[in-house]
Amino acid sequence: SLQGSFNLDHNNGRITQKNLFYSCSFISFYDKLICLDPYYRFNDVMYRWISLDNWTYSRTFKTPFDVRKWQKINLVFEGVDTVAHILINNVTLGTTENMFNRYSFDITSVIKEVNFVEVRFLSAISYAAEQSRCHTAYSIPPACPPPVQKGECHANFIRKEQCSFSWDWGPSFPTQGIWKDVRIEAYNYYHLIYFSLTPFFGNTQQWSLEIESIFDVVSSKPIAGLVTVNIPKLQTQQTYSVKLQPGEGSIVLLVNINKSSTVEAWWPNGHGNQTGYNVTTTFIMEAGYQIEKFSKAYFRTVELVQEPIPGSPGLSFYFRINGRPIFIKGSNWIPADSFQDRVTYDKLWLLLKSAADANMNALRVWGGGVYEQDDFYDICDELGIMIWQDFMFACALYPTDQNYLESVRAEVSHQVRRLKSHPSIILWSGNNENEAAIASDWFSIPHADREVYIKDYVLLYVKNIREIVLEDKSRPFVASSPTNGVESVKEGWLSQNPYDTHYGDTHFYDYSSDCWNWTVYPKTRFASEYGFQSWPSFSTLEKVSSSEDWSYTSNFSLHRQHHENGNDQMLQQTGYHFKLPQTTDPIKKFKDTIYLTQVMQAQCIKTETEFYRFSQSEIIGGEGHTMGALYWQLNDIWQAPSWASLEYGGKWKLLHYFAQHFFAPLLPVAYEDKGVLYIYGVSDLHMDHKLTLKVTVHSWSSLEPVCTLAKDGVTVKAQSAVPIYKESVNDLLERCRNCTRKSCVVTFYLVGEGGLRSPTNHHFLSSLKDAVGLEKARLSAAVSQQDDIYVFDLQTTAIAPFVTLDVGSIKGRFSDNGFLMIEKKKAVVFYPWEPTSAEELEKSLTLTSLMDVA
């Protein structure tokens, strides 16, 4: 490997520590390091000059072997970001122009004992602008992002992480560099380039494994030999005679698994185990050169079911895994950092484990970021997190000239070969929102010109990308998201309305309607994007700001918000149900506002997700059978207001704690319709269960319940949502004397035998700003250590809505947070992600509930 020790030069001279420290002078060394952080305050704008310049990476290296002994020597770049000339010993090897491709250069004739390698980068911004200028036949919109994003133009003209030019949740950092491994490969005879394992379950009720190996053969004649595949745990061993032709080519082997062996399938999180089997594949060729490949095989099938539904126009849209329909629960993934080298295995594990811990079984890798690193997919395989994998095209139209298409074909071919062994990937999707962009005319294209763009769309996503993807027969493909699926195909790959609730998936955002009103949400087949913004914790913002920034209306707060009117929209939505802070203490006001935006976001997405979950088994007015809920978005790229449930650094927002409940495998869900309260039993469990529904009504002014109801013998059906309780709110209030909508709250849970119990859910009968009898609770906590975890024993003097524990910058998560405390005592567990102590936790603890907002 050559990575990690390159010199760095740019047009105006070699970069030094002195250049960078200049803008941070007159402050202490520690503060200087913070000031240098590209995420600090306004540094995204201050450092813009870096991406406008051209940079050269160079180094000298000694060849660690005798070059005369090898027939072929390649210089291989797993990832170059993005436009560069590659030279070795002043000989140009070639150019790169696609961040998502692998580049291999033959250096057999130019490598020496001591070598000088250079990677001369061209500014991505300059390159994109030049490509746009050269495209004179017609414009390819959008030219530039909205001004609120403070971004760069023409991202669609460069095969690079699209959000690196800015997005509505992230900064503009158009990086330049060697972002993946770079190495020298030397070989004789033949070399294995790609290796993949794909499972199939045949009509004979037998599992088989397709093994594809792609080789570069340097011999001038074909090379014959034997390949042995051994899967010890499945008592399967097979040997094949093969012949490799000169040049680059592939061999495909079909391994039939021993029928007497029981194959354990790979299942999504919550539905079974993620069993994998060790496979040894040995290539012994006549040249005497042997390759032994160790890999893991997973067995699972995927079907995307689009078929008629009785009583409904349109078609279903749901996933069957190993023959079982699965309700998809999860979120959307964006790049975890603007600087990919900061995304370590540990960071990925923390974020993905947090998704699994919140009962998620799926994530959509969104098409404006990057194809994630191998570790990401390995962790998803291990945790049972299914991946809806977009190709990297988002919210734009794209050119289709020959060079561009060739680059895309190479990119797609590389990524499919690299990723297709992962059982976690259940779908390839051509792009994010580009079908909708044309159908809904986002870019005001004159009607006479539409055909040009439609033709380009089909050429790129169907005739190029899809053509390559179809070689992978182990998972389905859709051209876009949202899409009407096979209905879009029928309409020439561009439907009139990709948001049609009767087909495919939908994206839905509405910031002005009251989010507690479930009737505004689409009763769609599959909700693949929906969301509301909130602010990250004060402790997260504090790291990249100074005291003058700590106000909701500061320049910093405006600068950090990249979504038009986003800060006002949050206050408007919060104001529907909560009193906004009125305190004259500016920092308390800022902290209280942050808290309320998180409460609002959590409650909004709870309401919407529960609506999608209880719609899975019913058709009403021709709509329903919702089989997926992926909210926008899981994670953050920096410290800023966004739709995320995990803050930059991994801290759980209240939304993520709520997700743990609203994605629970067993959940009672309540909603009101025309004055009647309905409760549904929602289950992802594989068996029917006879349960007891317990409904409690509390007065806001007392910790003693006003009345309770236990309904026994409630049948909650396997993998469905069924109504289990119905009562008019007036009758309920009459039964529970001394209760009004404003003075009381309803809580409920399901309980069964063998410790089976759902989370306790709540239903508010009025806005909390109108609640009568709510008192300011005195909350206290005692912290004790038990082995590797810490227990917070909480006490309250009154009912407390949205009780939130915060331990500042101490890394870890609680077992529950943001909850409605209706009992005097509650124990909450803290799971630390780094060493801490009970004393440190107690000292850092802040307890907040709704009535603490002044």
N, C-alpha and C positions, 0 to 999 in steps of 0.2 A: 504494500500500500504506500502511496505517495502523499496521502492526505495529512494535513495538520501542520505543515512547516513551510508554507509558501511565503515569499516576500510579496508585499502589496504596494503597488505604485499607481499614481493616477496622473492625469494630464498636467497637473500643477506641481508635480514632485512627489516624492515618497511620503506616505503618511507616517506621522510620528505621534507619540503620546502628547507631545507639546502642542501640535495643531489642535487636537481634540480638547485639551485642557484649557485652551485659550478662552473659550466662551464661559468657562466656569471659574475664572480667576477670582481672587479675593475671598474665597471661602475655604473652610477646613478640608483636609484631605478626604475624610469620610463623606462629608456633604458633596464634595467634588465628584466622588464616585456615583452618588445618587443623581447628581446633576447631569452626569454623562449618560445615564440610562436613556436610550432613545424614547422611552415611554414617559419620561419625566416632563411634566407640565406641557409646554408647547414645542418640545423637541422634534416632534414629527415634522413641523414646519421649519424649525431652525436647521435641521439636518437635510433639508431637501436638496442642497447642493451636491450631496454625495451621489444621489441617483441621477443627477444631471451630468455627472462627469463620466469619463471612460477610465476603467481600472485595468491594471495588468497584474496577474498572479504569476510569479516565477520562482523557480528554485533549481539548484544543482543537485544531482543525485548520482551515486555510483551504482552501476549495474551489479547486482549481487550474484551473478552467475556468468558463465562463459557463453557469450552470445553465439559462438560458432557451433554450439552443440544443439541449437534449436532451429527447427524448420520455420517456425512462425512465432513472431513476438508482437503482441498488440498492446497499445496504450488504451485502457478502457476507462471511460467516465460513466458512472452510473447516473449522474445528474449534473448538468451544467445550467446555471441560471444566469443568463439565457443565451444572449447573442455574443459569440466569441470566435476569434481565430486561434487555432491551436498550433503551436510550433515546437519542434524539438531540434536542438542544435541548428537553429536558424532556418530550418526547412519547414514550410507550411504543410501540416498534415491534413487540414480541412477546417470546416466551420461548424458551429452549432447554432441552432435558432429555435430549439424547443426544449423547455425546462423538463418536460415529462418523458423525454426519450433517453435511451442509453446510446452512447456513442463509442464506437470501437475503431481505432486507427492502427493500421499496419505499420509498425516501425522497424520491421526486420532489417531493412536496408540502411537505416539511418542511426540506429542505436549504437552507442560506443561504450567504452569502459566508464567514462565520466560524461554526463549529459546535462544539458541546460534546457529545461522545459518552460514554455511560456503559454499563458492563457490570456489573450488580449481581449478584454470585454469592451463592448460598445454599450453606452447608456440605453437601457430598455425603453426609456421615455423617448429618446431621440429616434431609436429604431422604429418604434410604433408610429411615431408622427411621420416618419419618412415613408413607411409602408402605406399609410393612409393617403399621403400626398400622391403617391404613385398609382393609387387605385382611382383612375380618372373616369372610368366608364360610368359609375354611379356610386353614390355614397353608401357607406355601411354604418348605420347608426347603432348605438348612440356615439356621438363624437366625444363627449366629455361627461363625467359624473356631475350631479347637482352641486352647486357651490358649497352647500352645507357640509359636503364630504371632504372638502379641501384636498381633492385628489388630482390625478393626472389623466390625460386624455388618451383615447385610442387603444385601450387595453385589449380590445377585440382583434387588433392587428398583430398581436404577438402571442405565441404559445407559451404563456407564462401564467402563474397564479393570478387570476383576474382580480382578486381582492387586494393584491399588493399595490394596486393603483388607487385604493381606497374602497370602502363600502359603507353602508349605512350603520354599521356597528364597528368599523375598524379604520385604522389610520392608513395613510399612503406611505409605504416603505418599499419602493421598487428595487429590491435587492439585486446585487450582482455578485456571483461567486460560484465556487465549486460546492454544491449543496449536498452531494452524496459522495460515496466512495470513489476514489480514483486509484488505479492500480496498473501494474504490468503483468500480462499473462504470456507465458512462453510455453510452447508445446510442440510435440512431434506427432505425426500421423493424424490424430483427431482430438477434438476438444468439445466437451459438453457445455452448451451455452444456456439452454433452458431445460427444465425438467418439471413435469406436472403430473399429478394423480387426479383422476376424475371418476367418481363412483356412479354406477348405474344399477338400477334394479329392474331386471328383465321380466318378460312375460312368463318365464319359467320359474318365477318366484325365487330367483337366485341373484345374489349380488355379484357384480363384476367390477373390475377396476381398469380404467383406460390409462395407460402410462404413455405419455408423449415425451420424447427426448429429441432435442434439436442440437445438431452437431455442426461443427466446422471441420471438414475433412481436408487436410493439406496434402495428403498423398495424391499422386496423379492417377492412381488406380483405385477401384473399389476395395474396401476393407471388410472382410467377412469375420464373423465371430459369434460368440454366444452371450446371451443376456439371461441371467438368473434372477428371478424375483422371489423373495422369501418373506412371508408374513407368519412368523412362528405362532402367535396366539390364535391364528385362524387355521393352523395346520395346512397352510397353502404354500406350495413351492412349485414354480414352473420355470422351465428353461426354453429359450427360443433361439433359433438360428437367425441371424440378421446380416444384412449387407449394407454398408454405408457407402454412398456414392460420393465422388469428389465434390468439393464445394460445400455450401450450407444446405442442409436437408434434415428431414425428420423421420423418425421411426415411431410407429404407434403399436403398442402391445395391448392385447386384451387379456386380463388375468381373471379367470373364473374362480371365485372363492369356493373352497371346499364345502360341499353341501352339508356335510356332517357337522360343520362348525356353526355355532350360533353367533351371528353378527349383531353386536349392539350398535344401534344407530346413534348418530349425533343429533341431539335435540336442542332447541332454543331454551334459554334461561326460563325456569319455571315449568318446563314440560318434560324434563328427563335429564339424563347425563350427557356430557360432551365427550363420549368415548372416542379415543383415537388409537390406531394400531401402528406399531413400528414396522416399517417396510425397509428391507435392504435390497437394493438393486445393484447387481454386479455385472459390469461389461468387461468381458475378456475377449479381446480381438486378436487376430492372427499376428499382428505386429508385436504382440507380447506386452502391450501397454494396457494396464487394467485400471478401471474407474469403479469405485464403490460409492454408492449414493445412499445415504441414510435419510429417510423421510417419514412423515406420519400420514396415514390414510384415515380419512373420516368417511363414514357412510351415511348419506342422507339424500333424499330426493326433494325437489321443489317443483311445485306447479302453481302458476298464476291462473286462477279460475275465473273465467269471464263467460258466464252462461246465463240464460234467461232465469228470472225469478218470478214465481207465481204471484200475480196481483200487482206487478210493477213493470212499467216500461223500462227498457234499457237492459243492462247486463250486470251481473255481480262483478266484484273486483276484490279477490282475497287470495291469500297464500295457503296452500296445503303443503305441509312439511311431513315427509314420510307418511303421506296419505291422510294426515290429520289437519283439519282447518285450524289455523292459529290466528287469534286476534293480535295484531301487531301493536305493541305498546312501546313508545320511546320518544325519541327526539331527533333533531338534526345536528350534525357535526360540522363545525367549521375548523380551519387551521387553529391549532392551540397556541400559536405565536406567529408574529410577523417574521421572526428569524428562526427558520426551521432547525438550525443546529442547537437551539435551546430546548427543543422538544425531545426530551430523553425518555428512555423506557419507563423510568419511575413516574414521570409526569403523565405519560399515556396510561399506565396502570392505574394511577390514582383517579383519573377522569373516567376511565372505562369501568373500573370497579364501582365507582360512585353511581354510574348508570345502572349497573346490575343490582346494586344495593337498593336502588329506588324501584325495583321490580320491573325494570325495562328489559325487553327482549330484542330490541332493534334500534338501529341508528341509520339515518340516511347521510351518507358522505356527500355533502352538497357540492354542486358543480362549479362553484366559483373559487375553490381552494386548490388543493393538491390531491393527487392519488397518494394515500397515506403510506407511511413506511411499513416495512414487513412486520415490525413489532406490533403495530396497531392491529393488523389482521390476525396475527398469532394470538394476541390477547383476546380478541373477539371470539376466535375459535375456542379458546379455553373457557371463556365466561358464558358462552352461548348467546352472544349478541349478534343477531342477524344484521347484515349490511345491505342496504339499498345503495348501490354504487352508481353515482352519476359520473358521466364523462365530463371533462373540465371545460364546459361551455355554460355561460350564465347570463341571463338578462340582457342579451345583445344579439344582433345579427352578426354573421361572420363571413369573411371572404371565401371564395371557392376557386381561386386561381390554382393552376397546376402545382406550383411549389408548395402552396399552403396545404392542399389536399394530400400531397405525398408525405409531408411532415406529419399530418394528422394520422394517416394510415400507419406510418411507422410507430407513432405514439400509441395508438390503440392496440396494434399488434403486440407491442412490447408489454403494455400493461395487462392485457388479457393473459398473455403467456406467464407473466410474473405472478398474477393473482388468482388464477382460476382453480388452484388446488385448495383454496380456503373454503371450507363448508359454510362459514359465516356469510359469505357473499351470496345472496339469494336472487339478486336482480341487477342487470345492467340497465342504466337509463341514459339516453343520449344527451340530455341537456337539462338545465334548470330554467323553466318558464319561457323558453324561446318559441314554442308553439303558441302559447298564450300571448306573447309579445306581438306576433303577426296577427293572430285572430282578433285580439282586442285593440289592435292598431296603436300600440304604445308610442310609436315613433312617427305618427302622422304621415304615413306613406301615401302618396297620391294613388287613387284607385287604379289608374292606368299602369302604374309601376309594380303593383302587387305581385303579378305573375313572376317577375324577375326574382323577387325575394323568396317566393314559394318554391320556385325551381331550385334556387341555391340551398334552401332548407332541406329539400328532399335529397339533393345531390350529396350534401355533407353528412346528414344523420342516417339516411336510409341506404343510399347507393355506395357509401364509403364505410362509415362506422358500423352500421348494422351488418353489412356484408362480411366484415371481419369477425364481428362478435358471434355470428351464427355458427362459426366453427366450434364454439363452446356450446355443446348440446346439454350441459348440465344445469342450466338456469335460464330463465326467460329474459327478454329484452323489451323495453318500451322506449319509444323515441324521445319522450320528453316527460317532464313533470311540472304542472299538472297536464294530464292527457285524458282523452276518452278511450284509451286503449285500442281494442280492435275496431271500435267505432271511428276513431281518428284514422286508422288505416283505411277503412272503407271510404272515408271522405278524402282520400288522397294524402294521408298523413298529417293533414291540418284540418281539425274540426272547426266548425263555426263557433262553438262555445266549449273550450276545454274545461270550463268550470262546471259543466253539466253534472248535477248530483246523481243522475241515473247511470253514469258510466265512469270508470277509471277513478283517478284521485283528484282531490281539490286542494288548493291553497286558499286560505280565508283570513282576511284581516279587517277588523272594523274597530277603530279606536274611539269613535264618537258615540255609538250606541252603548246603553248600559249593559255591561258584560255579565251582570247577574241574570239578565233576561235570556233564558235559553232559546227562546223562539227566534232570535236573530241568527242562530248558527245553522249552517247548511246540513240537512240530514243526508249526508253524502255516503257513497260506498266506502271511501277511504280518505281520511284527513291527513295529508302528508306534510302540511305546513299550516300553523296558526299560532298566534302569540300576542303577547303584550310586553312592553318594556318595564324595566325597573332599574333603580340605581344599585350599584354594588355597595357593600358595607363600607363604613367610614374607615375601618382599619385597612381595607384594600386600596382606597383612594389616597389615604394619608401618605403611602409610600411614594407616590408620584406627584405630590402637590405641596404647596406651602400654605401657611395659615390664611393668607389673603384670598385663597381659592375656596375656602370652606363656606360657601353660600350657594344656594340653588340658582341664583342669578349672576354669579361671578363670571368673569371672562373665561375662566377655566371650565366652569360647568357648561357654558355655551359652546366652547371649543370642543369639548369631549362628546357633545351630542351631535351625531352625524345624520340623524333622521329628522327631516323637516318638521318643525313644531313638536318634536318628541317630548321635550320637557313640559310644555303646556298640556299636551295630550294626557300625560301621566297625572298631572294635577286635576284635570277635568274628570278623568275616570275615577280617581281617588275621591274627588268631591261628591260624586253621586251617592256614596254610602258612608263616608267618614268626614269628620270635622278636620279641616286643614290646620296646621300649627299656627298659633297666633303669638307665641312668645316673642319677647323683644331680645332674648339672648340669641345672637346670630348662629353660634355653633350648635346650640341645642335645637334651634329651628331647622338647621341643615340635617342634623342626625335624625330628628323626628320625621322630616320629609322623606329621607332615605328609607326609614323604617316603614312608613305608610306606602311608599311605592312598591316595596317588597310584599307587603300585606295585600295590596290591591292586585298585583300581578299573580300572586299565588291563588287568591280567591277567584280571579277571572279565569285562569287556565284550569283550575279545579272544576269550575262550573261547565266550561266548554268540553273538557275531556270526559267528565262524567256523562254529559249529553251524548257524546260519541259512543261511550261504552254501553249505555242503556239502550242505544238504538240498534244494537247488533242483531237482535232476533226479531225485529218487527218491521213491517212495512206500513207506513201511514201516509195517505195521499200519494201513494206510488213511490215514496222515498223511504230509505232505511237500509237495513242489512250493512251497517257501517262495520268494517272489519279492520280498521287501522287508525291509530291516533299517534302521530309524530309531531309534537309541538316544536315550534321554532323558539329557541335553539338550545342545545345542551350547554355549550362552553363559550368562553370569551377569548378573544385574541389579545385584548389589553384591558386596562382598568377604565371602564367607561359605562355609561348607561347603555343597556342593550336588552335583548329578549332572552338572554341566557338564564339558566337556573344554577349554573356553576360559575363562580367568579374566576377571573384570571388568578391562577395559583391554586384553584380547586375548592375554595371555600363554598359550602352549600348556602345558596340563598334560601329564603323561606319556600319558594316555589319547589325546590328540589325535595325539601322535607314533605311538602304536600304531595309531590309525585309519588313518594314512597307509599302514601295512602291511596291516592286515586288510581294508581296502577296495581294495587294489591290484588292477589289472585282471587280473593273473596271480598266483596264489597257491597254494602247496601247504599243505594243512591236515591236521593229524594229530589223531587221537583214539584212545583205547583202549576196547575192548569185550571183556570176559571174557578179559583177559590178552593180547589180540591188538592190535597196533599197525596202524592203517589210515592211509594217506595218500591224500588226494583231490587231484586237480588241479582248481582252480577258475578259470574263465576268463570274462571279459567281452569278450574279443576276438572279432572277427567272423569269424575263420577258425580251422579246426583247425590245431594245431601239433604237429610231432614234436619232442619235447624230451628232454633228459637230466635225470633226477632224481638229485641228489647228496645222499646221507645220510651224516652224520658223527657219530660217537660220541666224546665227550670225557670224560675223567675230570676231576672237579672239581679235582683236584690238579695238573693239567698243561695247559700251553698246546699241547702236542703231541697230535694226535688219537690215540685208541686204535685206531680203524679207520674206513675210509671205504668207501662203496659207490656205484658209479655205475651207474644203470640206464638204458640207452640205448633209443631208439625208443619212448619213452612218448608216446602220443597223448592230448593234452588237447583236448577238443572245444570248438568255438566256443560261447560263452555257455551253459556248463553246468558241472556238477561231476561228475567221474568218479573212481572208485577207481583208483589207479595203483600202490599198494604195500600189501602185507599180509604181516606176519610176527609170530609170537608174540614177546612181549618176552623170554621165557626163551631162545628160539633166538637172538635178537639179542644178548643178553648173553653167551651161550655163544660165539657167533662172535667177539665182541669180548672177548677174555680179560681177566681181572682187573677185570671190571665187575660192579657190582651196581646195583640200582635207586637206592640212596642215594648211590652214588659216581660215577654217570655221568649225562650229559645228551645228548639227541639234537638235532642241528640239520640242516636240509635246505633245499634250494632247487631251482628248475627253471631250466635254461639251454637256449637254442636258438641258432639262427643269426641273424646280423645284429644282434647285441647284445641280443637278447631275453633278459631274465632277471627272475625273480621276486625279491621280498625273501627274505632268509634267515629261516626260521621256526624255532621251537624247541618241543620237547616235554619237559616235566619228568617224570621217572620216579618222583619222590617229592616230598613237601613240601620246600621249601628249608630249613625249620627242622630237618629230619632229614638234610640233605645231609652226606655224609662227604667230607672232603678239601678243603673250601672254605677258602681262606686269605684273610687281609685283603690285598687288592692295594694296591700303591703305584702310584697313578695320577698322571700328569703330563701337561701340555699346553703346547705352544708355539704362540703365536698369530701369524699373519702376514696381511697384507692383500694381496688380489688384486683390483684394480679396485674394485668396489663391495661386495665380500663379504670375509669373513674366514675363514681356514682354521685350525682347531684340530687340530694334530697330536698325537694322544693316544698315550701309551705305558702299558703295564701290566706288572706283574711276575707276575701270576697271573690266572687266569680270574676275571672280575668280572661278576656278574649285576646287571642294572638300573643300568648306568652312566648317571649323570645329570649333565649340564652345566647350570649355572645362573649367569647373569650379573646376578642381582639385578634392578634396575629399568631396566636398559638394554633398550630396546624392540627386539624382533626375534625371530627364530626360528631354530632349528638344522635342519640337513638330517635329523638323526636324534637320538634321545635315549631314555634308559631302556633301552638295548640290552644284550644279553648279549655281553660282550667276550671272544672266544675266540682272538683273535690278539694278538700283542705290540703291534701298531700299528694305528691306525685314524685316518683323516682325517674330520673333521666340519666342515661348512660352516655359518657363521652369516650369516643374511640380516638386516641391520639395517633397522629401520623409521624410524630417525632417525640423524643424524650421530653417529659414535663413532670410536674409534681402537683399534688393537691394544693399546696400553698400558692404556687404560681397561678393555678387555675382560679383559685378563690380571689386572688388579688386582681386578676384580669377580668373577672366576670362582671358583665352588665346584664341586669334583668329588666326587660321592658314589656309592658302590656299596653293595650290600646288606651287606657285612661291615663297613662303616663305622658301622652302627647298633650301638650298644653297650648 
